[in-house]
């Protein structure tokens, strides 16, 4: 489901006279990608490029109306998260924390007009360079 933005623009006819309203509808997808690139890696990539890459993958997989977060960080952060949440005491290239898993049986209810929460993806920039 896409949100529709409706705008009214007042146009003056070429021949002059009263302004005529013109209705313009723009479909706005509800997919949202929040991106955080840690300072040491900000020069290596732009948020725009990352957002385009994530959006391309979502579109190729026909996934719409979702929200997800992407964090580009270092080996130490990914190592700490991997140890804390997976019990694996080493770094890895990517961790994903899905928010939607198990919600069908959960008492937690998402608002019906909000995008589905996919979760968070944490990427070690150092690992991608190896």
TAQUI-V983914 format. One record per run of one state. SS is the DSSP state (a for helix, b for strand, c for the rest). FROM is the first residue (numbers start at 1). LEN is the number of residues. If there is no record, write none. Layout:
ss->SS from->FROM len->LEN
ss->SS from->FROM len->LEN
//
This chain:
ss->c from->1 len->2
ss->b from->3 len->10
ss->c from->13 len->6
ss->b from->19 len->10
ss->c from->29 len->3
ss->b from->32 len->6
ss->c from->38 len->1
ss->a from->39 len->3
ss->c from->42 len->5
ss->a from->47 len->14
ss->c from->61 len->5
ss->b from->66 len->8
ss->c from->74 len->1
ss->a from->75 len->12
ss->c from->87 len->7
ss->b from->94 len->5
ss->c from->99 len->4
ss->a from->103 len->3
ss->c from->106 len->10
ss->b from->116 len->9
ss->a from->125 len->4
ss->c from->129 len->2
//
